Amino acid sequence: MSNVEGKVVILTGASSGIGEATAKELASHGAKLVLGARRKERLQELQKNLDKEGAASTYKVVDVTSREQVEALAQHAIDEFGQIDVMINNAGLMPQSLLNNQKVDEWERMVDVNIKGVLYGISSVLPQMREQKEGHIINISSIAGHEVFPGSSVYSGTKFAVRAITEGLRKEEAPEHNIRTTILSPGAIDTELTDTITDTDVKPGVDELYKQAIHPDSIARSIRFAVEEPADVSINEMLIRPTSQQL
């Protein structure tokens, strides 16, 4: 029996890309999915497809920049399935730009989604996991959380922050409360992430890089691997790139 089977998994950014692929991967191994995203129609379609496969799933429309909505998503998981075993903070934005082009509104949106959204996700599930003396929080960083490129300054800053927050969480919660943490840092993945880039000085270079992008199923399998390990094993960090990606 898979160690994923029966686990209640909350997943933000579930309506497309890595989130959608992860929902399908975990559902195929018996997880109970609590799907969160802004696009209701996409969530409904995903749940419909999971239902066809006999998976247990539910959804709630959520904007991760709202603490109240993220807390409502966590409560929805408890109301529907009675517990929370895994939280995957996957929602994120990547409107890369040169600092001199002063895309300040985009910077603020990245901070709200990529940092505060992760913090809200952690806060929403931590009391339940501490009470259970068990849980697993998976946060999606990026290769840009390890390297800074021209145009990635703010985006990289948010993803470095995700790594720092997750490592702090591990040191605070793993020893006493048996809460596992995983940082997953994808490289170029074939998703909608690059669609948010409006800076014409940056977009052509990113589009060129993403010609080698790999399928999000690769990230989904990596997440399943981390979840599937026994409770006394914590896969703390993974970097996953296309083989051909140099940086």
ZANUBA-295283 format. One record per atom (N, C-alpha, C, CB): x, y, z; residue in one letter. Coordinates in steps of 0.05 Angstrom, whole numbers, plus 5000, padded with zeros to 4 digits. Atoms other than C-alpha are relative to their C-alpha. Glycine has a CB too. Layout:
BEGIN
XYZa...
END
This chain:
BEGIN
501749765000m500050005000m501850255000m498150005025m498549755001s502650694982s499750165025s499250174975s500149834977n504351155040n498550264995n502850065010n501749775007v500451685002v497149945005v500550084970v502850084999e493951305007e498750095026e499849704998e501549904978g488851635052g500950265012g500049805021g499149754990k492952255065k498350234989k502950054994k501649765008v489052915064v502050214992v498150095023v498049825011v492953395019v498650264991v501549874977v500949745010i491454135011i502050104979i499750215023i498349925022l494154414946l499150264989l500049784977l500749745012t494255144925t501150014972t501150235017t499149995028g495155354853g499349754985g502950064998g500650275010a491554714835a498750004972a498149875019a501650005024s488054944772s501549964974s498650264998s498450045024s493854864723s502849925007s499950254982s497150044997g501154684713g500849795020g501250255007g499050194979i504854364771i497749925019i502350135016i502250064982g498654404815g498149794989g498450255007g501850195013e494154034767e501349734998e499150104973e498550265004a499453504752a500349865027a502750054987a499650124973t500753404827t497449895010t501150215019t502650114991a493353324842a499449734987a497750204993a500550265014k492752774790k501949785009k500350044970k498050204991e499152434812e499349895028e502850125000e500550094973l497352414886l497349865002l499950245019l502650145000a490052224872a500349724990a498050164983a499650275011s492451634831s501349815020s501750014975s498850174979h496051384893h498350015026h502850095006h501950034978g489951454939g499850245019g500749775015g500249774982a490752154969a497250124998a502150214993a502549855001k484652564987k500850304996k498449975027k499149745008l485353234953l498150235007l500450004970l501549754995v483153924976v501350214982v500150095031v498949835022l484154374915l499350295004l498949904973l500449714997g485055124920g501250154977g501050105026g499049835022a485755634864a498050224996a500649844973a501849785005r482556274838r497949934979r501550254992r501850055023r479355974775r498149775005r501849944975r502050204992k473055614794k499549804979k497450145008k500750195022e471655314726e502249794997e499750164973e497850195002r478554994724r499949805023r502850155000r500250184977l477654714794l497849804996l499650165025l502250185004q470954424776q500749794979q497550164990q499250195020e473854094714e501949805011e501250154975e498050184988l479653804753l498649805019l502150165014l501450184981q475053534807q498349794984q498250165019q501650185017k470553234753k501749774990k498750154977k498150215011n476552864723n501049825022n502350144986n499250174978l478852624790l497849815009l501050175024l502350164992d471852374807d499749764981d497550174999d500250215020k471951964742k501949775007k500550104972k498050204993e478151614768e499549885028e502850124999e500750114974g474851464835g501550135023g500649715001g498549874979a478951964874a498250175018a502250184988a501549834982a476452334935a501250284999a500249895030a498949735003s477053084924s497750205006s501250054972s501849784996t473853744941t501550254992t498950025029t498649765008y475354454921y498850255014y500050044969y501049744989k474755174946k501650224985k500450025031k498749785014v476155804907v501550165021v497950184985v498449864981v481856164942v502150184986v501449805019v497849825008d486456754931d502050005024d499050304993d498250044978v492656614972v501050265012v502449844991v499249744988t493857364984t498050085022t500150224979t501949954979s487857335031s500449795022s497149994989s499650184977r489457035099r497449865007r501150155024r502650114993e482056935112e499249774981e497850215000e500750215019q481056535048q501849755003q500350114971q498250234996v487156095061v499249855025v502950095002v500950134976e484755955131e497349854996e499650205023e502550135007a477855785103a500549754984a498250194984a499350245014l481155285056l500949785019l502350064979l499150194980a484554945114a497649895016a502150125019a502450084985q477954925153q498349824983q498550245009q501650175019h474554635091h501249725000h500150124972h498850264999a479554065092a499249845025a503150024999a500750134975i478053915165i497049924999i500650185024i502950055001d470553965153d499449764982d498550254990d500650215020e470753495093e501349735008e501050084973e498450254996f476152985115f501049965028f502350004981f499450044972g477353095189g502950055008g499349745007g497249964993q484853235185q501450144977q501349735008q498249895021i490553555146i502749865003i500350315002i497450144999d496653125130d502250154985d499749724989d497949875017v500153525076v498950274990v500749814976v500749745012m500054255055m502150064978m500050235022m498249935022i503054424987i499450284991i499649804976i500349725007n504055164978n501350044972n501450195021n499150005028n504555174902n499450254985n498849764986n500849765014a501155814881a502350204998a497650145013a497849825004g506156304851g499850164974g502649855001g499949835023l507556854801l502950064993l498450275004l497349955008m513657014759m500250234979m501349754988m499849775019p513057704725p502850135002p497850215005p497349904998q520557794719q500350264985q502049794988q499649745012s523058484701s502650125010s497750205005s497749854991l529158934704l499250215020l501450144975l500749814979l529259364766l499550284989l502150005022l500249735011n530259994725n497350054986n502350054981n502549975013n523659864690n497750045020n499449774982n501849914978q520159984757q497249884998q499850305000q502650145000k514559464752k499149965029k500249734985k500550014971v512859624824v497549845007v499950285012v502550154995d505759354822d500549704997d497850094981d499450285003e508458694797e501849905022e501449954973e498350084977w513758674852w498249955024w502150215006w501750034977e508358774904e498249764998e498350255004e501750245004r503958234874r501649755005r498950004972r498350234995m509857744875m500449965030m502650034986m499650024971v511257894948v497449895013v500850285012v502650094988d503857804965d499449714995d497750174989d500650275007v503157144928v502249815009v499549974970v497850194997n510056824933n501049985028n502250084982n499050004973i511857015004i497649995020i501750245006i502249994981k505557215042k498149764996k498550264998k501850235005g501456665009g501149755012g499749964970g498750234987v506456145033v499750025030v502949984992v500349964971l506356435103l497249955010l500950285008l502850054993y498756435104y499449704999y498150154981y500450295001g498855705082g501249855024g501349894974g498850124977i503655515137i498350055025i502950105004i501549924977s499755895189s497349855002s499550305000s502750125000s493155575168s500049715009s498850034973s500050294994v495454855179v501749935024v501049854976v498250074979l500654895233l498749925026l501950235006l501350094975p495954865293p498949724999p497750195007p501050275003q492654235266q502249805000q498349984974q497850195001m499253905251m501449975026m502050094978m498750024973r502154075319r498249835018r500350295012r501850164983e495953775352e500249714993e497150104996e499750285009q496753145310q502749885006q499549994970q497250084997k504253125324k501049874974k500349805023k499150115026e505152985250e498950184978e499049714996e500949855023g504653335183g502350054981g498850275009g498049965021h508353535120h499250264985h500249754981h500449755014i509054235090i502050014977i500250255019i498450005024i511654275019i499750284987i499349784979i500149735011n513554964992n501650004973n501250205019n498849995026i515155094919i501750254998i497949994977i498249785006s521255524909s500750004971s502749975018s499249995028s525255554844s503049994998s498950264987s497149965005i532155504814i500750295005i500749914971i499649714994a531456264819a500250055029a497850164987a499549974971g531556154894g502849915008g498049835015g497250074996h538755914886h501950184983h500449714993h498549835018e541156364829e498450254994e500649844973e501349755008v539757084811v500950074971v500750245020v499449935027f539357284738f499150294994f498649804980f501149745007p538457964704p497049984994p501550114975p502950005002g531058094710g498649835021g499249894973g501350174980s529857594766s500350105028s501249724999s499349914973s531858034825s497849975020s500950294998s502250014980v525058094858v498949715001v497850204992v500950284999y522657404837y501949825015y499749904971y498150154985s529057094862s499850065030s502850054990s500349934972g528257484926g497749865014g499650305003g502250144988t521457174938t500549715003t497450044983t499550294998k523956474924k502349935019k500749904972k498150034978f530156554968f498550015026f502250224999f501549984976a525156765021a498549745006a498050234998a501450254996v521056135011v501949795012v498849894974v498150204989r527255715024r500850075029r502650004982r499349924973a529156115086a497849945020a500850305001a502350054983i522156065115i499749705005i497450124987i500450284997t521755325102t502249875018t500049864973t497850104983e528555185134e499550085029e502750104990e500749924973g526455595194g497849835012g499350295001g502250174992l520055195198l501049735008l497949984978l498950274994r523954545197r501350005027r502049914978r498649994975k528354755254k498250045024k502150214999k501849944978e522554995296e498149765006e498450244994e502250184997e517554435284e500749704997e497950064981e499450295004a520953785263a500849855025a502349984980a499150164977p524353585328p497849935020p502150165015p502050054979e518453655375e497349904989e499550255016e502750065010h512253595331h500049824976h498750264994h499850195022n514753125276n498850114974n498649745008n501049885025i512753615221i502250014980i498950285006i498050015021r516553475157r499750254982r499649744983r500049785019t518454025108t501649924975t501250255013t498650055025t520453995035t500050264984t498649774984t499749785019i523154544990i500449884973i502350205008i499750115027l522154384917l500650244981l497549844991l499049785017s525954834867s500149914971s502750105009s500050085029p523854724794p501650204983p497149994990p498949835021g527654984734g497850074980g502449874987g501949935021a524255104668a497949774997a501450054973a502250195001i517554744671i497850114981i498849945028i501949925020d512254764616d497350065014d499649784979d502449914987t506855164653t499350284990t500450015031t500849735008e503355844648e501650225014e497050045008e498549814983l508556174693l501150244985l502249865015l498749785015t511956574639t498050194988t501749884977t502149835012d505256864615d499750275015d497449865000d500349764984t505657384671t502250214995t499949935029t497849825005i512057714644i499150214980i502549854990i500749785018t510558394614t502350174991t498050185014t497649855007d517658674610d501149904974d502149995023d499050095026t519658644537t503049984998t499050194978t497150034998d526958704557d500849725010d501350225017d499550254987v526458044594v498749764986v499250015029v501750225010k521057634560k501449834978k497450114989k498850175021p524957414497p502149805011p501450174980p498050184988g530657114539g498749785016g501950165018g501450214985v525856744585v498749814981v497950135019v501350185020d521956474525d502149824987d498650174978d497950175012e528456224495e500849775020e502550174993e499450204979l530255874561l497949785001l500350135027l502350194996y523355554565y499549834976y497650155007y500350185022k524055224497k500949725008k501750094976k499150264990q527454664536q498449905024q503050015008q501650074976a522054634590a499049715000a497650195002a501050284997i520053954617i497150015011i501949855019i502850034993h513053704633h499750025031h498849744990h500549984971p510153874702p499649735014p497650175005p500250274988d509053124713d502549935015d499449794979d497550064986s516353094732s500150115028s502450114984s500149884973i515253564790i497949855017i499250304998i502150154985a508853194810a501149745011a497649954982a498950264990r512652534815r502050055023r501449864977r498149934978s517952874858s498550065026s501850244991s501649944976i512653144905i498949745012i497750194993i501050264991r509552454909r502149845015r498849834977r497850144987f516352154926f500450115028f502650044984f499649884974a517152644984a497849935019a500350304998a502350074983v510152515010v500049715008v497450074986v500250294997e510851765003e502049885020e500449864974e498050114981e516951685048e498749975028e502450195002e501150044973p515651435119p500250255017p501449775014p500249764983a514051935174a502750085013a497949975021a497449944988d521151885202d502150084980d501049765016d498249915022v524252095135v499050264989v500249784978v500849745011s524152815112s501850074976s500250225022s498549915024i526252995041i499950305000i498749884973i500049714994n528353705056n500250184976n502150065019n499749825023e530253984988e500649844975e502250215006e499450125026m530153794915m500250234979m497849804992m499749835023l532554174853l499549834975l502750154999l500750165024i529553934787i500050184976i497249865004i499649845024r531754214720r499749824976r502750145000r499550155024p531454004648p503049934999p499250174975p497250095001t537853614635t501750214985t500249744986t498549815017s539854144583s500250285012s498750014973s499949734988q538754744630q502650045014q497650045019q497349964989q545555024647q499950125028q501650174982q500149864975l543755494704l497549935016l500250304996l
END
